[in-house]
Amino acid sequence: MTDQPPAPSRPDAPPPARSPASSRHPWHALSPDKVLAELGSTAEGLTDEEARERLARHGPNVLERAKRDGPLTLLWRQVNSPFIWVLIASAVLAVIMGKVTDGLVVAAVVVLNTLIGFVQEYRAGKAIESLSRMVPETATVIRAGRKLRVPAAQGVPGDVMELAPGDKVPADMRLLSARNLSVEEAALTGESVPAQKAVAPVPEEAELGDRASLLFGGTLVTSGSAQAVVVATGQATELGRISTLLREATDLQTPLTQALAVIGKYITVGILLISVALLGVGLVRGYALSEAVVVAITLAVAAIPEGLPAIVTIALAIGVQRMAARRAVIRKLPAVETLGSTTVICSDKTGTLTRNEMTVQALWTSAGTYALSGVGYTPKGELTRDGQRVEAPPEDVQALLLAGALCNDAALQHRDGQWEMTGDPTEAALLVAAEKAGMSLEAVREAHPRLDAIPFESENQFMATLHAAGEAGHRILLKGAPEVVLRRCAEADAGTSSEVLAEVERMARRGMRVLAVAYREVSSAHTSLRMEDVASGLRLLGLQGMIDPPREEAMAAVRACHDAGITVKMITGDHPATAVAIGAQLGLLAPDEEGVTGARLAATDDAALEVVAHRSNVFARVAPEHKLRLVRALQRRRHVVAMTGDGVNDAPALKQANIGVAMGITGTAVAKDAADIVLTDDNFASIVAAVEEGRRVYDNLIKSLAFVLPTNLGLALILLFGVSLFPIQDVGGRLVPLMAMLPTQLLWINLVATVSLALPLAFEAREPDVMRRAPRDPGAPVLNHFVVMRTGLVAVLMAAGAIGLFWWEYHRDLTPNGHTRALAEAQTMAVNTVISFQMFYLFMCRSLMGSVRKVGLFSNRSVFVGMGLLVLLQVAFMYLPFMQRVFGTAPLGLEGVGLSILVGAVVLPVVGVEKWLRQRKEDSGTPSKHGAARLGERVPA
């Protein structure tokens, strides 16, 4: 689809702009007449023929939908991994060589792992569809002077449309006329309150949120009426541009999935090399080709941690349940772990760090300045002056608050235990301030009934009302922009204007929106309001300063993030002064530090942006593409970035971030669909709980890894040693290797025993220092020195014990005609020994550094549930005839079982000494420095 058309009368016009943001078509800076001329339209609208021609040229006013991955693509992703390919090859070779049972069991493992991954991924992003739903179905358009209702999809550049309260704006439009027009743009710009719109052009360099002469597709008209001309449709709109950015944003692998992929590649390469070597050893020793191939397959089955994907998936699923209980709903499983490795949280301001509820915090009268506590629409707070509580508001303060409550069209209701407002958030804040001072809104409105009003219009910048004031006559009340109100005040107040404007400046520096309030007494004969009634002669009552303040719990959460070594950055579309004020209150800025504006970001190249993104913590007047660039710049600095937000403008960055966190209550459908996590309470503090849970999940996954890998290496060593050194058996004229375990027995250990014992580790409580350590380096290998050394130590112990008991049991029961029976009993003994090692080693993995006494023997009862379940399964494995036929096992006597348990217990003192030596070494070295990360600094590890 092409973009804005040139006017028919100007065939030599420059190429059309891609969007209203384009410098080639600054629609907001042009007069309405010039805009109509450039678009080849008039105030009477297009003709039907012109509209049809432009619809054919530009296409319908709809957003393109991204192509979703089909089931086959998702299925291929699950199969296309090194582990799976090795297992598939092993299954095929086993069937070819006549080992049908072994091949089918291995194939069943492949199917199980594939299904787990397929079910996990069978959800496509619906963000583009949600963006499409933001475009209304119909619109009121003027065609050749006739007013028509047409499908919004048929709107074209040059169409003149009419808008009324409650209408969704169908496309990007330039105002031609407007009356008292307010538009809710929070989802697009991050503004806390509806934007006041006006026809007058604005400077060409104005940021998106300052383009008062433009309306943007997908936003909502909250009050007033307007007539506007369409300047962009479909993908050329701001909404369409976000849709394009969303498709271009990259879904990144999480640190855990990246680490597991690396582990998978290393293990696969190692298995292939050793299997080929083992195949050669078998052939050199005289094995038949089929037997040598079976040996190689058996080694592959032994060394591949088939149960690891299931363990990781289930452990993450348990983390999902825990996070849901802490008000964080996980949409993508790996996001659980990614939160634990987050180094930077980029947060939207409105509704995330703040409540999106304007609150009056400062009052000024000629007698002085007062502060009003409390947050949001709940009318609870205290009036203070110079830090001292004021029990009863002085008369001047009462008059100021009363006027703000009467000159007001908003309403405040208490419903279902919560305070809700109807109307403009700024006016709602004035009502709440009056309630905090002890006024009953119903009573004061009854005592001072409204007789007439001049509604707020953006051209006037004020609202005025006329009220009955009893025997004294009537009273005019006026509120609005301070400079506008001051011009209408009596000369007696003119001398104080410099003092008033100085106070306005002080409040503005604190990020407040300031309203001035004035009054004028008139006679009871005055029953209507005219503009000349408020042109002069009013007396100033004072100022009310309001802001959408930080959530108290958000401030505590930011401190907790700093203690955990996580940097918090605020990225908002709001005004710089407001952003800096909120950032200072949250502890994101030093006293003399300033925020970074979107204009500065736009002028900064990618290399310099990395420095700015790393050093600065507050960004204001930021457009969607700026958020995307900031996230990418931080990722290039090897940060793991979490992005929180609730608006349409946040969606591309939410998708690009390593972890996207959307707000569940105020969040748009677009933001939720682009995110990995949705907070059900819209509370930034829930992020801290989620980070804590993510770190606990990662710790427990490392414990599971430290538990699983020694088993696989131990099984590989058992087979390698046996094939290389055990004598060859002549069975029926064939040379057959003496195998310590069969492939099906190896799968029993890997899938049944290992999974039953490793899963309880997912329920281990968090380590005491989990939120006092620095985030781990996302580039650090999961197979660190500790995991490698522990894996080698336990694997050697396990292999030595299993081989020793296998050899002892085999030769003890061997008779000239009893090879098969003796081999089955010896193999069963080896399996029992490995599982005994696993059971005792499980206790040592419950804490990687401390002893089991430190974490509490019975603090995780699921460990004993898993062990009890495995004991029952192992009894069936040895003694049920059906299981004996499938797995080639034989029953063991009490002596054999007792001996395998005794040998398995050797791991307790050996690993206990290893832990003690490692702890002693760390205690004698330089301790880790855990502390607060301030102003973008990461806690040193």
Salt bridges, closest charged atoms under 4 A:
GLU38 OE1 - HIS25 NE2 3.55
ASP48 OD2 - ARG146 NH2 2.94
GLU49 OE1 - ARG52 NH2 2.88
GLU53 OE2 - ARG57 NH2 2.85
GLU64 OE1 - ARG247 NH2 3.34
ASP69 OD2 - ARG77 NH1 3.21
GLU121 OE1 - ARG77 NH2 2.91
GLU129 OE2 - ARG68 NH1 3.63
ASP159 OD1 - ARG143 NE 2.81
GLU162 OE1 - LYS147 NZ 2.94
GLU185 OE2 - LYS197 NZ 2.70
GLU191 OE2 - HIS575 NE2 3.55
GLU191 OE2 - ARG621 NH2 3.12
ASP210 OD1 - ARG621 NH2 2.52
GLU238 OE1 - ARG241 NH2 2.44
ASP251 OD1 - LYS332 NZ 3.98
GLU291 OE2 - ARG734 NH1 2.55
GLU337 OE2 - ARG776 NH2 2.11
GLU357 OE1 - ARG355 NE 3.28
GLU382 OE2 - ARG389 NH1 3.49
GLU391 OE2 - ARG389 NE 3.77
ASP409 OD1 - ARG450 NH1 2.86
GLU420 OE1 - ARG415 NH1 3.30
GLU427 OE2 - LYS479 NZ 2.70
GLU457 OE2 - ARG179 NH1 2.64
GLU503 OE1 - ARG506 NH2 2.70
GLU505 OE2 - ARG509 NH1 3.75
GLU521 OE2 - ARG475 NH2 2.76
GLU532 OE2 - ARG530 NE 3.76
ASP533 OD2 - HIS526 NE2 3.03
ASP533 OD1 - ARG530 NH2 3.73
GLU553 OE2 - ARG551 NH1 3.59
ASP574 OD2 - LYS349 NZ 2.96
ASP606 OD1 - ARG629 NH2 2.91
GLU610 OE2 - ARG636 NE 2.93
GLU610 OE1 - ARG637 NE 3.87
GLU625 OE1 - ARG241 NH1 2.63
ASP650 OD1 - LYS627 NZ 2.33
ASP676 OD1 - LYS332 NZ 3.68
ASP681 OD2 - ARG327 NE 3.99
GLU692 OE2 - ARG326 NH1 3.09
GLU692 OE2 - ARG766 NH1 3.46
GLU693 OE2 - ARG322 NE 3.90
GLU693 OE1 - ARG326 NH1 3.66
GLU693 OE2 - ARG696 NH2 2.58
ASP699 OD2 - ARG773 NH2 2.75
GLU764 OE2 - ARG846 NE 2.69
GLU767 OE2 - LYS703 NZ 3.13
ASP769 OD1 - ARG773 NH2 3.51
ASP777 OD1 - ARG638 NH2 2.77
GLU809 OE1 - ARG812 NH2 3.22
ASP813 OD1 - ARG812 NE 3.66
GLU825 OE2 - ARG821 NE 3.08
GLU895 OE1 - ARG812 NH1 2.99
GLU914 OE1 - ARG790 NH2 3.01
GLU914 OE2 - ARG918 NE 3.24
